[in-house]
Amino acid sequence: MQGDINDLNMLIKKESRSTYYIHYFAQSQKRKFKRLLIWMTLKLVEACIKNLIFLELDNR
């Protein structure tokens, strides 16, 4: 099965030279999206921690 996939991959690359660039662009966007998700998660955690600290200080 893996050999068939590799053969198909090579055939597509031979037929169209732009497939490499499309693949590279897609991988680049995937990495950017992952970094964005991590950044958003960290900001959410940071906001939750600040909120908990504020509530703790407010209850004193």
C-alpha positions in Angstrom: 0.0 0.0 0.0 2.8 2.5 1.0 4.6 1.7 -2.3 1.5 2.5 -4.3 1.2 5.8 -2.5 4.8 6.6 -3.1 4.5 5.8 -6.8 1.4 8.0 -7.1 3.2 10.8 -5.4 6.2 10.5 -7.8 3.8 10.4 -10.8 2.1 13.6 -9.7 5.4 15.4 -9.1 6.6 14.4 -12.5 3.4 15.6 -14.2 3.3 19.0 -12.5 6.4 20.9 -11.2 4.2 23.2 -9.1 3.1 20.4 -6.8 6.2 20.8 -4.7 5.4 24.5 -4.2 1.8 23.8 -3.4 2.8 21.1 -0.8 5.4 23.5 0.7 2.9 26.3 0.9 0.3 24.0 2.6 2.9 22.8 5.1 3.9 26.4 5.8 0.3 27.4 6.5 -0.2 24.3 8.7 2.7 25.4 10.9 1.5 28.9 11.1 -2.0 27.7 12.1 -0.5 25.5 14.8 1.5 28.4 16.2 -1.6 30.5 16.2 -3.6 27.9 18.1 -0.8 27.6 20.7 -0.6 31.4 21.0 -4.4 31.7 21.5 -4.3 28.9 24.1 -1.6 30.6 26.0 -3.4 33.9 26.0 -6.6 32.1 27.2 -4.7 30.4 30.1 -3.1 33.7 31.0 -6.5 35.5 31.1 -7.9 32.7 33.3 -5.0 32.9 35.7 -5.3 36.7 35.9 -9.1 36.3 36.5 -8.5 33.7 39.3 -5.9 35.9 41.0 -8.3 38.9 40.8 -11.2 36.9 42.3 -8.9 35.6 45.0 -7.8 39.1 45.9 -11.4 40.4 45.8 -12.5 37.7 48.2 -10.1 38.8 50.9 
